[in-house]
Amino acid sequence: MFSFKMLLFALTLTLLAVTVQSWSDGNLSGPELTRLYNSPVYEAERLKRPKGSSSSAVGPFSHSGVRVTLGDRSKWLIHKGMNYGTSSQTVVTRADYMSSNWKVVKTGNFQGRKTVGDFVATGGSNYDFLFDNCHWASIRMMNQ
């Protein structure tokens, strides 16, 4: 069973279509994408921001995600939404491009015990507005 789970996880990482900014040219593929997914997470922050033009960051009028800090001090936003990705609705983007509307809700020190891939897998590949949305995914990521 363990080897099947590892194979499934490796396949998911391989097929996962994510919107990511690279350390170099803005696009990750092949070895760079694998390196990102295998990178240890040292710090994580659960964040919320108002959704769309709303000024309130409450309930369905907000969006949440987790900003992770890696060993090289780079920061990445892992978040979930309907139609965010192709193979998975949980995606990774470079945190450099986040708006100032994001506010920290919770912080966690992961000390390199989890990887970016662990956070994406915990976020989940499917999206459901009520039962598996960005809020539930970000809570699961912080509690892993």
N, C-alpha and C positions, 0 to 999 in steps of 0.2 A: 504494500500500500504506500509506503514511504517513497519508493522509487517512482511510482505512478504520479504522486503529488509533485515530486521534484520535476518530472518530465512535463507535467501539465503547467507548472509554474514557469519553466524554461520556455515552453511553447507560447504561453501567454505573453511573456516578456518579448519574445521574438516577433510575435504578430501584433503586439500592442501599437496602435497608431497614436502617437502623442504629439502635441504641439509643444515643441521644446526649443529653447534658444541655446546655442552652443557656446562653449567657452571661446570658440574661435569665430566661425563664420555665420552663426545663427541657425544652423540645422545640424541635428544629431542623427547619425545613422551608424549602423554596424558597430565597430569597436567603441566609439564614443558613447553611443546609447547604452551599450552593455556596461561600460565604465560608470555612467551616471546611475543606472539601476543598481549596480553593486556597491555604490558609494555609501559608506556609513553615515548615518545621521547623528549629529551631536546635540543639536538643539531643535526644538519644534515649537511653533506658536500657532494656536488655533486663532483664526481671524474671522471677522465679520465685516461686511460692508453693505450699504443700502443697495437694493436691486433696481436697476434702471434709473429712472429720474426721481425715485422716491428719496426723501430725506431721512426716512426712518430705517433703522437696521433691526427690525423686529419681525419674527416669524417669517411668513412667506414673502415679506417685503425686503428680505435680506438674502445675502449669499455668503457662504462660509467656505473656508478652506484651511489648509495647514501650510505654513511657510517653514521649510526645513533649512538648516544651516549644516553644510558639509565640512569636512576637515580642512578644505582649502579656503574656508570662509565664504564660499559662494552660497547664494540663497536661491531656493526654488519653491514655487507655489504648487502644491498638489491639491487639486479641487475637482469637483464632480458637477456635471450638469447634463441636461438633455441635449443630445447631439453634439457634445463636446469633442468626442473622439469617434473613431471608426470601429475599432475592435473593443474599445472600453470607453465608458463615459467618465472615468477618472483619468485626468490628464496632468502632465507636468509642464509648467512654463517657468521661464526665468523670472525671478522676483523683481528684477531691475525695472520692469515695466508696470509694476502695480501702481494704482492710483493712491493718493493720500487718504482716500475714504475708508481704507481697511483699518480696522481697530483690533488690537490684541485682546482676546477674551481669556486665554489660558496659555501658560508656557510649560514646557517640559524639557528635562535634560535626559536625552537618550544615550549619552556617553558612547556612541558608536555601536550600540547593541542591535540596532535595526538599520536596514538599508532603505534607500529610496524605493526600491522594488517592493519591500515589505509594506511601505505606506500605500503604494498604488494598489497592491493586492488587497490590503485591508479596506481601502476605499471602495473596492468592488467594481465590476465591469458593467453592471446593469444600473439603470436609473428608474426610480419610481417616485413620483411627486410626493406621495404620502409616507411610504415606508422605507425608501432607500434613496434619499435626496442628499444634497450637499451637506446639510446639517448633521444627519445621521452618520454620513461617511467621515466627516471631520472629527466627530466625537469618537468614533471607533478608532481612527488613526491615533488620536491622543491617548486612548486607553489601552492600546496594544502592549 
